[in-house]
Amino acid sequence: MHILVTGGAGYIGSHVVKQLLEETEHDVTIIDNLSTGHQSTLDTLESIALESKHGDLRFYHADLSDFASIEKIFLTNRFDALMHFAASIVVPESVENPLKYYMNNTLNTTNLIRLCTEYKVGKFIFSSTAAIYGEPTEIPVKEATVANPINPYGMSKLMSERVLQDTAAANPDFNFIILRYFNVAGADVRNRIGQSFPNATHLIKVAAQTALGYRDKIYIFGTDYDTSDGSCIRDYIHVDDLASAHLKALKYLSQGNKGIILNCGYGHGFSVYEVIDTMKKISGIDFSVKISPRRSGDPALLISDCTNIKKILDWIPQYDDLNLICQTAFEWEKKTLHLSKKI
Ligand SMILES: NC(=O)c1ccc[n+]([C@@H]2O[C@H](COP(=O)([O-])OP(=O)(O)OC[C@H]3O[C@@H](n4cnc5c(N)ncnc54)[C@H](O)[C@@H]3O)[C@@H](O)[C@H]2O)c1
């Protein structure tokens, strides 16, 4: 097959491309505007493609908002499936600049769906998020738990989900899998690719940056939650396990199965204190921690019910280990920190 991957130069997309190149015979074409993705990631993926000698890798430096350029890519290629990672993903920014999120996430996704129906690309795998649940009404969170996003980022993704579902209902040849990711963390275990955007706000990345002195201290937002140690608990999933779920999703759609929504997490979580303690232990560095008030909209607990993805896709996680997640994140920061300025 020929797989189109938007956002393949970014964090999660690059890990999926890596697995497609190493573990399948598929050809892969990436579209990315390199706004948060990196040329160095593409260079590494190119070496992986050469080394694995499976499918070909091609890259288009293009912005999804440029409909004419994107349509030209669909005209000159024959894609069998689309994996759509490209998006804006920073929650506070989405509150300050909602239109950026509705345009880059919802509008550009809608245009891609339109191109897929016009150019007969019948398999669409979409990166959604636990943010669509807002402050969830039940824990663990099921796919059927009420969706009630509390910020434009989550809403922009939920709206895209709806466009996908409505389009599939009206087009029998168009199918989708929506994967709702929980907290994605860690990096390639061979330390070739990782989360390269220095200002990313993910806790485990920030803890690694603090251990390495890129940040003076790390903040814990709220220590008075109704959890075992008072800090928030999240379901951290290693990026390579998340990537393998995409390969399983592709297989599932290739077998002619119909559209489905699946949570992607491990079904258990760790508190902020536990993450910080683990990062201190694996780095050997006792970095500074500051306790701050709660942030609005942070639920105490966010844990997936991942029964469906395991059962339906036969997905078997390999890296469900906080030590390994922190270790791989730390090694990646150590390797790439010189590219970032201290903040
Ligand atoms: N990282 C997480 O914890 C997490 C959690 C839930 C969901 N997600 C979803 O996963 C997807 C990937 O996230 P990520 O963490 O890899 O982010 P990322 O910022 O590392 O990757 C996004 C990629 O898309 C590219 N891009 C953005 N807008 C584009 C546009 N208009 N045209 C072309 N390319 C564009 C960027 O350059 C980047 O390479 C996103 O859709 C995000 O909403 C991420």
The ligand as an ORCA input file, in Angstrom:
! r2SCAN-3c Opt
* xyz 0 1
  N       1.440     14.522     22.006
  C       0.383     14.121     22.686
  O       0.470     13.803     23.897
  C      -0.951     13.985     22.004
  C      -2.058     13.592     22.773
  C      -3.288     13.461     22.143
  C      -3.411     13.687     20.784
  N      -2.331     14.084     20.054
  C      -2.512     14.320     18.602
  O      -1.493     13.647     17.896
  C      -1.151     14.363     16.716
  C       0.361     14.502     16.618
  O       0.822     15.206     17.776
  P       2.375     15.379     18.066
  O       2.551     15.349     19.537
  O       3.164     14.459     17.207
  O       2.581     16.897     17.585
  P       3.786     17.542     16.765
  O       3.591     19.019     16.885
  O       5.083     16.962     17.163
  O       3.479     17.067     15.274
  C       2.570     17.714     14.423
  C       3.214     17.767     13.039
  O       2.279     18.349     12.115
  C       2.935     19.379     11.379
  N       1.886     20.339     11.014
  C       1.112     21.070     11.867
  N       0.257     21.831     11.156
  C       0.481     21.557      9.849
  C      -0.091     22.030      8.631
  N      -1.056     22.960      8.610
  N       0.380     21.545      7.450
  C       1.365     20.620      7.434
  N       1.947     20.128      8.567
  C       1.503     20.599      9.746
  C       4.013     19.920     12.296
  O       5.089     20.537     11.622
  C       4.464     18.638     13.013
  O       5.482     17.978     12.284
  C      -1.914     15.668     16.785
  O      -3.022     15.574     15.913
  C      -2.368     15.781     18.226
  O      -3.580     16.463     18.343
  C      -1.105     14.252     20.632
*
